Structure formats: C-alpha cells, structure tokens
Amino acid sequence: MNTPLGNLLKKIHQDERGAVSIETILVVAAIAVPILIFMMKVGFPYIRDNVFKKGMDDLIGESKNAYDQTWETPNNFSN
C-alpha cells in the first residue's frame, strides 16, 4: 500500500505509545468490575434492608410523634 491512506493506516498501526495506558485501564477495569458486581449483589441488599429501611422507619416514627405532639399542645391563640 503506497497510497496516502495506506501510509497513514500503517503509521497509526505501528504507533504503540498509548498501549501501556490502555493495558493499565483494562487491568484496573478487570479488578474493579467484579468488586462492583459483588458490592451490588451482596452489599446493596444489606444496606437497603438494614441501614436505609431502619433510617426510614425511624424517620416515619419521628414524624408521627411530631404530628401527634402538635395536636396535643394547647392552642395558645384561643382566649
């Protein structure tokens, strides 16, 4: 291939300057993806069921207590 396009493709194909960074990214991804999958399968249900649900139950309970207390206090504006 002695055409300008062929020379450009040959030049691009022989250039390996970014190969190390691509390999590093692939290694990091190969390590990170299984960890993320494990965290989504095991960690998220634990957080959802134990931490988030408990926090929401506490919030609902406290809001009910606050609502009940507002109706139990005497009205200061009536004479």
QUIBELZI-V201378 format. One line per field, one symbol per residue. phi: phi as a letter, one per 40 degrees, with the letter a starting at -180 (. if undefined). A space follows every 10 residues. Layout:
phi: ???
//
This chain:
phi: .bcdcccccc cccccbcccc cccccccccc cccccccccc cbcccccccc cccccccccc cccccccccc ccccccccb
//
